[in-house]
């Protein structure tokens, strides 16, 4: 006999989708200038869920870094609201980690001391975090380099230290502002794959600013294309690739299709093809 469907319980509550971790609503940024106000960001709205990796993609000057700095609490929006886990972002917060283009490590401190530096700033007890620092360094392939100074590390290794430093206090969200743009192409590919592995292990929510189309497509769950000026969201698209990911995915015809679609969107939004490697599909 065929199995009968289970009876529906009267008035049973329907499952509600989880609330987004980050909610950006109608955010604007206007700077004053000698020739009048300049709108850097116009009416940007986004919702980002827990564990999502979202890239803000577009050529230099399209406002993506400005939006990231407002999310970080380092810039004040002229209009609109930004909420993290239901609480407004109005200043830098402990539950927001940020990584810049330069690793900005303290040259006189060792690798592990640089990772633990935020703990000192926050005046938290060091002992419970020292083992976590060692675990993070091992996770990014820097086990055994704990006592090296930044001058003894390569550019890619220094950025791995910066990632560990940003993760040491377990922030709710990690913001990354073109962290690999200064690296050579080979090291950048290695860092993309390493970052993908790190995020798979930590399930951290990430907003990643880049002008590299291939980088955004490879790393992201969603790619948000920014148009300008003033900057606004012209595309918010989910990437059709599962995880874990390896660089070999770039040989997949579907990956090439996605890259071409993102490049065409950028060209249409800005009226010109991106320069450098981006124009060739990056």
C-alpha positions in Angstrom: 0.0 0.0 0.0 1.2 3.4 -0.9 2.3 5.5 2.1 -0.3 8.2 3.1 0.8 11.8 3.5 1.1 13.0 7.0 -1.9 15.0 8.1 -1.3 18.8 8.3 -1.5 20.2 11.8 -4.1 22.9 12.0 -2.6 26.4 12.4 1.0 25.0 12.3 3.4 28.0 11.9 5.1 28.2 8.6 8.9 28.2 8.6 10.1 31.8 8.2 13.3 32.5 6.2 16.2 33.6 8.4 16.6 37.3 8.8 19.6 38.7 6.9 22.8 39.3 8.9 23.4 42.6 7.1 20.7 44.9 5.8 21.6 48.0 3.7 18.6 50.2 2.9 18.7 53.2 0.5 22.2 54.2 1.5 23.7 57.3 0.0 27.0 59.1 0.4 27.4 62.7 -0.7 30.8 64.6 -0.3 31.1 68.3 -0.3 33.4 70.0 -2.9 34.4 73.4 -4.2 32.3 72.9 -7.3 29.3 71.5 -5.3 28.3 68.3 -3.7 29.4 65.0 -5.2 27.2 61.9 -4.9 29.6 58.9 -4.4 26.8 56.4 -3.7 23.2 56.7 -4.6 20.4 54.6 -3.0 22.3 51.3 -2.5 20.2 48.5 -1.0 21.4 45.0 -0.2 20.6 42.1 2.2 23.3 39.6 3.0 22.7 36.3 4.8 24.9 34.6 7.4 27.7 32.6 5.8 27.4 34.3 2.3 30.4 35.5 0.4 29.4 38.6 -1.6 31.6 40.5 -3.9 31.2 44.2 -4.8 32.5 44.3 -8.4 33.3 47.3 -10.7 36.1 49.4 -12.0 38.1 51.8 -9.9 36.1 54.9 -8.8 32.7 53.3 -8.9 32.0 53.7 -5.2 32.4 50.1 -4.0 35.1 50.9 -1.5 33.0 53.9 -0.2 30.1 51.5 0.4 32.4 49.1 2.2 33.7 51.8 4.5 30.2 52.8 5.4 29.4 49.1 6.2 32.6 49.1 8.4 31.4 52.2 10.3 34.4 54.2 9.1 32.3 56.5 6.9 28.9 57.9 7.8 26.1 57.6 5.3 24.4 60.8 4.1 21.2 58.9 3.9 19.7 55.5 4.5 20.5 52.9 7.1 22.9 50.0 7.6 22.1 47.3 10.2 24.2 44.4 11.3 22.3 41.6 13.1 19.5 44.1 13.7 21.7 46.8 15.2 22.5 50.0 13.4 26.1 50.5 12.2 27.1 54.1 13.2 30.7 53.6 14.2 33.5 50.9 14.0 32.4 47.8 15.9 34.1 44.8 17.4 32.0 42.4 15.4 33.2 43.8 12.1 36.6 42.7 10.8 38.3 44.5 7.9 41.3 43.7 5.6 42.7 46.5 3.4 44.9 46.3 0.2 48.0 46.5 2.3 48.5 44.0 5.1 49.6 46.8 7.4 51.5 44.5 9.8 53.6 46.0 12.5 57.2 45.4 11.3 58.7 45.0 14.8 56.3 42.4 15.9 56.4 38.7 15.1 53.7 36.9 13.0 51.8 35.7 16.1 52.1 39.0 17.8 50.6 40.7 14.8 47.7 38.3 14.8 47.1 38.9 18.5 47.4 42.7 18.2 43.6 43.3 18.0 43.2 41.3 21.3 45.6 43.8 23.0 43.7 46.7 21.5 40.4 45.3 22.9 42.2 44.7 26.2 41.1 41.0 26.3 43.1 38.3 28.1 45.8 37.0 25.7 46.1 33.5 27.0 42.7 32.1 25.6 43.5 33.6 22.1 47.1 32.5 21.8 46.1 28.9 20.9 43.5 30.2 18.5 46.1 32.4 16.8 48.3 29.3 16.3 45.3 27.3 14.9 44.4 30.1 12.4 48.0 30.4 11.2 48.1 26.6 10.7 44.8 26.8 8.8 46.3 29.3 6.3 49.5 27.3 5.9 51.7 29.4 8.2 52.4 26.9 10.9 56.0 27.3 11.9 56.2 30.9 10.9 54.8 32.2 14.2 58.1 33.9 15.2 59.0 35.4 11.8 58.9 39.2 11.3 56.9 40.6 8.3 60.2 41.4 6.5 60.8 37.6 6.4 57.4 36.9 4.7 56.3 37.2 1.1 53.4 39.5 0.1 51.0 36.6 0.0 52.1 35.3 3.4 51.7 38.8 4.9 48.1 38.9 3.6 47.4 35.5 5.2 48.6 37.0 8.5 46.2 39.9 7.9 43.3 37.5 7.4 44.2 35.6 10.6 44.4 39.0 12.5 40.9 39.9 11.2 39.5 36.5 12.3 41.2 36.3 15.7 38.3 37.8 17.7 35.6 35.9 15.6 33.8 38.9 14.0 30.3 38.4 12.7 31.3 39.7 9.2 34.6 40.2 7.4 35.1 43.1 5.0 37.9 42.8 2.4 38.9 45.9 0.3 40.8 44.6 -2.7 43.2 42.6 -0.5 45.1 40.9 -3.3 45.4 43.8 -5.8 49.1 44.4 -5.1 50.1 40.8 -5.6 51.5 39.3 -8.8 49.1 37.2 -10.9 50.4 33.8 -9.7 50.4 34.7 -6.0 46.9 36.2 -6.5 45.6 33.0 -7.9 47.1 31.1 -5.0 45.5 33.5 -2.5 42.1 33.2 -4.2 42.2 29.5 -3.7 43.5 29.8 -0.2 40.8 32.3 0.8 38.1 30.0 -0.7 39.4 27.2 1.5 39.5 29.4 4.6 36.0 30.6 4.1 34.8 27.0 3.5 36.3 26.1 6.9 35.1 29.1 8.9 31.7 29.7 7.2 32.3 33.4 7.8 30.1 36.1 6.1 32.3 38.1 3.7 31.9 41.3 1.6 34.8 41.4 -0.8 35.6 44.5 -3.0 37.3 43.8 -6.3 37.7 45.0 -9.8 38.6 41.5 -11.1 35.7 39.8 -12.7 37.3 36.3 -12.5 38.2 36.8 -8.9 34.6 37.8 -8.0 33.1 34.8 -10.0 35.5 32.3 -8.4 35.2 33.4 -4.8 31.6 34.5 -4.5 28.2 33.1 -3.7 26.8 36.4 -5.1 28.3 39.1 -7.2 27.0 42.6 -6.9 28.0 44.9 -9.9 28.2 48.6 -9.0 27.4 51.2 -11.6 28.4 54.8 -11.4 28.5 57.7 -11.0 26.9 58.1 -8.6 27.4 54.4 -7.6 24.4 52.2 -7.5 23.6 48.5 -7.7 23.0 47.4 -11.3 23.2 43.6 -10.8 22.9 41.2 -7.9 23.5 37.7 -9.2 24.1 34.3 -7.5 26.9 32.3 -8.9 25.9 28.8 -10.2 28.9 27.0 -8.7 29.0 24.7 -5.8 31.7 24.4 -3.1 34.5 23.6 -2.5 36.0 25.4 -5.5 39.4 25.0 -7.2 41.0 27.2 -9.9 40.3 24.4 -12.4 36.7 25.7 -12.4 37.9 28.5 -14.7 38.1 25.8 -17.5 34.4 25.1 -17.1 32.4 26.7 -20.0 29.8 27.8 -17.5 32.4 29.8 -15.7 33.4 31.5 -19.0 29.7 32.3 -19.7 29.3 33.9 -16.2 32.5 36.0 -16.7 31.3 37.3 -20.1 27.9 38.2 -18.6 29.5 40.1 -15.7 31.9 41.9 -18.1 29.0 42.9 -20.4 27.0 44.2 -17.5 30.0 46.4 -16.4 30.5 47.7 -19.9 26.9 48.6 -20.2 26.8 50.3 -16.8 30.0 52.3 -17.3 29.9 52.8 -21.1 33.4 51.3 -21.5 35.3 48.0 -21.1 37.3 47.6 -17.9 41.1 48.2 -18.4 44.0 45.8 -17.8 43.4 42.1 -17.2 39.7 42.8 -16.6 39.2 43.7 -20.2 40.3 40.2 -21.1 37.8 38.6 -18.8 39.2 39.0 -15.4 
